[in-house]
């Protein structure tokens, strides 16, 4: 019977008490990361001191990148120019976001080189960049397999592999690639982060992690950013578009994301907003990577006021200063609500999460309040 250790770690108030060096803290402070989140409090002391096999169950938006990124950076030897750590990510956007955060954390430390590799970009360009000193690789599983097949990357010195959003990698069909990568590298520690623990993840844990892997779990009641104002508006479906249009007009130049459940609904809503002269575009599963990049570039460059998105397409969105998230169609699952609302109120700023609900959907608001320990304000 597999044994997983649960250890209680004293709640602390600062990164310094967690063991993070002052040079890293200086970079965090500049990035407006001041107080550790629950996953950071629970993971960082163990990963810094022990660094052995680890399982963290936590949602998107709970601060996972710093939870594994800071200890990982602390374990890197800057003098050794070979690849010492590997981070696997389900999407190109999340991979780029992780690499960007690691770069920011090391602004005041000795230079550590991170390279992100993913599909949708010419592999020859990535091979050329990997010829430079690279100590951490952030990769999507498919692209890393391509690089290994070409013998373009050397993982023989890798001591730590991070699986970020492991459940999402499995749901996207990367099980075969994950196993091939984990079998390729020898003598490493595995740090696995996953929002859920489906059978596929349990199999990977059983096969690739030690029986005494350290396990921590973030409670559902602490996954939502305290700087988010949760609101709802009673609104039948025929009235919903006009209510959204009024809300967006009231927001002026503020930017945000509007969520729909399906790609068809996202496309239709984006067209209707464009017809009302609101700078809008949509991302959804039907977009090829080139078109998705084009939309995201326009949004990040502030050429778009509103991004309409489906839940899966929004994975890895990292745009600063988003004032609001609108749930045009309220999600059925807690995880989707936390993923969506986590797009706003970043880096210490405030944000609004607004749900449009009909009378029969009101019970979903009560459910979110109870399970996530948050309070919704009704607006008219």
C-alpha positions, 0 to 999 in steps of 0.5 A, spaced: 500 500 500 502 506 497 504 511 503 504 518 502 506 523 508 502 529 510 506 534 514 504 540 518 508 546 516 507 552 521 504 558 517 509 563 516 508 570 514 514 572 509 518 568 504 524 570 508 521 565 514 520 560 508 528 560 507 528 564 500 534 568 499 534 576 500 536 576 492 530 572 490 525 576 495 528 583 492 525 580 485 519 578 488 517 584 491 519 588 485 513 583 482 509 585 487 509 578 490 509 580 498 505 574 502 506 567 500 500 563 498 498 557 502 501 552 496 508 556 497 508 556 505 507 548 504 511 546 498 517 551 499 520 549 505 520 542 503 523 543 496 528 547 498 531 543 504 529 536 501 528 537 494 525 530 493 519 527 490 513 531 491 506 532 490 502 538 490 494 538 489 493 545 487 489 549 482 491 554 477 492 561 480 494 559 487 501 561 486 504 554 484 510 557 479 513 560 485 512 554 489 516 550 485 520 555 481 523 559 487 526 552 490 528 550 483 532 556 482 535 555 489 538 548 487 541 550 480 548 551 480 549 557 475 557 555 474 554 549 471 552 551 464 548 544 462 541 543 463 539 541 470 532 542 471 526 540 466 519 543 467 513 540 463 507 544 461 501 542 457 500 549 453 505 553 450 502 559 453 503 556 460 510 554 458 512 561 456 509 564 462 513 560 467 519 562 463 518 569 464 516 568 471 523 565 473 526 570 469 523 575 473 525 572 480 532 572 478 533 579 476 537 580 482 541 573 483 547 570 479 544 569 472 540 562 471 538 561 463 531 558 462 529 556 455 522 555 453 520 550 447 514 548 444 510 547 438 508 552 433 515 555 433 520 553 428 524 547 431 530 550 428 530 556 432 529 553 438 535 548 437 539 554 435 537 557 442 539 551 446 546 551 443 547 557 448 548 555 456 541 553 458 540 550 465 532 550 465 528 547 460 520 549 460 517 544 455 511 542 452 511 534 452 510 533 444 516 538 442 521 535 447 520 529 444 521 532 437 528 535 440 530 528 443 528 524 437 533 529 433 538 529 439 538 536 440 537 536 447 542 533 453 538 531 459 543 527 462 545 532 468 537 533 469 536 532 477 529 535 477 523 534 473 517 538 474 510 536 472 506 542 472 498 541 471 499 534 470 492 532 469 491 537 464 497 534 460 493 527 461 487 530 458 490 533 452 493 526 450 500 527 452 500 520 457 505 517 452 510 523 451 510 524 459 512 516 460 517 517 454 520 523 457 520 520 464 523 514 462 529 517 458 532 521 464 535 517 470 536 519 477 532 525 478 527 527 483 519 529 480 515 535 483 508 533 480 503 539 481 496 537 479 489 540 480 485 533 480 488 526 482 484 522 476 487 515 475 492 517 470 495 521 475 495 516 480 498 511 475 504 516 474 505 517 481 505 510 483 510 508 477 515 514 477 515 517 484 517 514 491 513 511 496 515 516 501 513 522 496 511 529 500 504 530 499 501 537 500 494 539 498 491 546 498 484 547 501 478 549 496 477 554 501 483 558 500 484 558 492 481 564 490 484 571 490 482 575 496 483 581 492 477 579 487 470 582 488 465 577 486 458 579 484 452 576 480 447 579 476 440 576 475 439 576 468 435 572 463 439 569 457 435 574 452 437 580 456 444 578 457 448 581 451 445 588 453 447 587 460 454 585 458 454 591 453 452 596 459 457 593 463 463 594 458 461 601 457 461 603 464 468 600 464 471 605 459 478 603 457 479 597 463 480 591 459 478 584 461 476 577 459 469 574 458 468 567 458 463 562 454 462 555 455 463 553 448 467 555 442 461 557 438 458 561 443 465 565 444 465 566 436 458 569 436 459 573 442 465 576 439 462 578 433 456 581 436 461 585 441 465 587 434 458 590 431 457 594 437 464 597 436 468 594 442 475 592 440 474 584 441 476 578 439 476 570 441 480 564 443 477 557 442 479 550 440 478 551 433 484 557 432 490 554 429 496 556 433 498 562 429 491 565 429 491 564 437 498 568 437 495 573 433 489 574 438 493 574 444 499 579 441 493 584 440 490 583 447 497 584 450 498 590 446 492 593 448 489 593 441 483 589 444 479 591 450 475 585 451 478 577 450 472 572 449 474 565 451 473 558 452 475 555 459 480 550 456 483 556 451 484 560 456 489 556 460 496 560 461 493 567 459 498 571 463 496 579 461 497 584 466 492 589 469 486 586 467 480 589 471 475 584 470 472 577 468 465 576 466 462 569 466 457 570 460 455 563 462 456 561 469 461 554 469 459 548 472 465 546 476 469 550 482 475 549 478 473 553 472 470 558 476 477 559 480 481 558 473 477 564 470 476 569 476 484 568 477 485 572 470 484 578 474 486 581 481 494 579 479 500 582 482 496 585 488 491 589 484 483 589 485 479 586 480 471 584 479 469 577 477 461 578 475 457 572 473 450 573 469 445 568 472 438 566 471 433 564 476 435 557 476 442 558 476 442 562 483 443 555 486 450 555 483 452 562 486 450 559 493 454 553 491 461 557 490 460 561 496 459 555 500 465 551 497 470 557 496 468 561 502 467 567 498 461 572 498 457 574 492 454 581 491 448 582 487 448 588 482 443 591 478 
